[in-house]
Structures are given as C-alpha cells and as structure tokens.
Amino acid sequence: MEYIKKHKILLIICLSLILLTLGLLWLFNRNRHLSDFEYQDESYFLRNYEINEVIPVSISDEFVAKLYLSEYITLLVNEPEKAYELLEPTYKEKFYPTYESFAKYIKTLNSAYFYAATLKKYEIRISKGNKEYNLIDLANNNFIFLESGIMDYQVLLHNYQ
C-alpha cells in the first residue's frame, strides 16, 4: 500500500495511457468489418505461389510504347551499334547503309527533348499479324517499332512507306 501512495502520480499516468490507447483502438477499428481482413480466393496477394505458377499481369499498350521508346533512346545514346542492329533491314539498306551514316544521323538528334525520351503521341496498328507502334516524342522525332514478339522488335526512324 505504501508503494501505491508513493507512486500515485506514476500509476495514474500509466492507467491514463492504457485507457487512451484502448479508446483509440476502439475508435479506429469500429468501422472495420471482419470481412475486410479475410483473404479472397481470387486474391493474388499474400499467398504462397507454386513453382513456375503463372501470375497474370496486364500491361497497357501505352506502357509498352513508352518502354520501347525509352529503351531505344538509351541504346542510341549509350550503345549506338546495338541501336543500328535493331533497324529494319530494308530500311537500313535504303537510308543508313553504313554505321557511319547512322552515327551522323544520331548527332543531329541532340536536344534536351530527345534525351527526355518522353512520348508525345502514339498509334498502334496491326500489320501482317504483328503490332506496329508509331511513336512521336517531344522533339517530334518519329519512331516506328515493328513488334514480332514481346520485347522483340525492329525500328524505323520515320515512315518511308
């Protein structure tokens, strides 16, 4: 009893904090229902996946267009030889028969808008069973990606057909 009398203020503070915590817990959880915490069978979150289980992913065409544009501009800046190899063969023969002519063209693209690799406008067409992404960046450069598979494409730098 002597302990209680001696530490009366400390006990009151501790009891007050406990009651305050319980009150706040009740206040924040009063609108939640038990069903909010149950996992749904269709839920793809917080479950154990099997080995090689297919996880569905939905990617928009705009996202793919932005990805192709940024990847190709990165190649043009950092690895122009690889960017040259991605050019469509007949287009490459007609406009850039040598790597030097292609490198000269790349130097003309130098601008802040070009390095931003920002998509201004895009159009998607199906041609011969393959997708054709016609992209225009902020610097009004035209890039046409002829997609034959996921991340498998050839490039035209303007529409010459």
For each residue, the residues with C-beta under 8 A, 3 or more apart:
1: 4 5
2: 5 6
3: 6 7
4: 1 7 8 11
5: 1 2 8
6: 2 3
7: 3 4 10 11
8: 4 5 11 12
9: 12 13
10: 7 13 14
11: 4 7 8 14 15
12: 8 9 15 16
13: 9 10 16 17
14: 10 11 17 18
15: 11 12 18 19
16: 12 13 19 20
17: 13 14 20 21
18: 14 15 21 22
19: 15 16 22 23
20: 16 17 23 24
21: 17 18 24 25
22: 18 19 25 26
23: 19 20 26 27
24: 20 21 27 28
25: 21 22 28 29
26: 22 23 29 30
27: 23 24 30
28: 24 25
29: 25 26 32
30: 26 27
31:
32: 29 36 37
33: 36
34: 37 38
35: 38
36: 32 33
37: 32 34
38: 34 35
39: 43 46 47
40: 43
41:
42:
43: 39 40 46 47
44: 47 55 56
45:
46: 39 43
47: 39 43 44
48:
49: 53 55
50: 53
51:
52:
53: 49 50
54:
55: 44 49
56: 44
57:
58:
59: 63 64
60: 63 64
61: 64 65 122 124 133
62: 65 66 119 122
63: 59 60 66 67
64: 59 60 61 67 68 133
65: 61 62 68 69 119 122 124 133 135 145
66: 62 63 69 70 119
67: 63 64 70 71
68: 64 65 71 72 133 135 143 145 147 153
69: 65 66 72 73 117 119 135 137 143
70: 66 67 73 74 117
71: 67 68 74 75
72: 68 69 75 76 83 86 143 145 155
73: 69 70 76 77 114 115 117 137
74: 70 71 77 78 117
75: 71 72 78 79 80 82 83 86
76: 72 73 80 83 106 109
77: 73 74 80 115
78: 74 75
79: 75 82 83
80: 75 76 77 83 84 99 102 103 106
81: 84 85 99
82: 75 79 85 86
83: 72 75 76 79 80 86 87 102 106 155
84: 80 81 87 92 96 99 102
85: 81 82
86: 72 75 82 83 153 154 155
87: 83 84 91 92 96 102 154 155 156 157
88: 91 92 146 154 155 156
89: 92 93 154
90: 93 94
91: 87 88 94 95 96 156 157 160
92: 84 87 88 89 95 96 97 102
93: 89 90 97
94: 90 91 97 160
95: 91 92 101 157 160
96: 84 87 91 92 99 101 102 105
97: 92 93 94 101
98: 101 102
99: 80 81 84 96 102 103
100: 103 104
101: 95 96 97 98 104 105
102: 80 83 84 87 92 96 98 99 105 106
103: 80 99 100 106 107
104: 100 101 107 108
105: 96 101 102 108 109 157
106: 76 80 83 102 103 109
107: 103 104 110
108: 104 105
109: 76 105 106 114 139 141
110: 107 114
111: 114 115 139
112: 115 116
113: 116 118 137 138 139
114: 73 109 110 111 117 137 138 139 141
115: 73 77 111 112
116: 112 113 137 138
117: 69 70 73 74 114 137
118: 113 137 138
119: 62 65 66 69 122 135 136 137
120: 136 137 138 140
121: 135 136
122: 61 62 65 119 133 134 135 136
123: 133 134
124: 61 65 131 132 133 134
125: 131 132 134
126: 129 130 131 132
127: 130 131 132 146
128:
129: 126
130: 126 127 146 147 148
131: 124 125 126 127 147
132: 124 125 126 127 144 145 146 147
133: 61 64 65 68 122 123 124 143 144 145 147 153
134: 122 123 124 125 142 143 144 159
135: 65 68 69 119 121 122 142 143 144 145
136: 119 120 121 122 140 141 142 143
137: 69 73 113 114 116 117 118 119 120 140 141 143
138: 113 114 116 118 120
139: 109 111 113 114
140: 120 136 137
141: 109 114 136 137 157
142: 134 135 136 157 158 159
143: 68 69 72 133 134 135 136 137 155 156 157
144: 132 133 134 135 155 156 157 158 159
145: 65 68 72 132 133 135 153 154 155
146: 88 127 130 132 153 154 155 156
147: 68 130 131 132 133 150 152 153
148: 130 152 153 154
149: 152
150: 147
151:
152: 147 148 149
153: 68 86 133 145 146 147 148
154: 86 87 88 89 145 146 148
155: 72 83 86 87 88 143 144 145 146
156: 87 88 91 143 144 146 159 160
157: 87 91 95 105 141 142 143 144
158: 142 144
159: 134 142 144 156
160: 91 94 95 156
161:
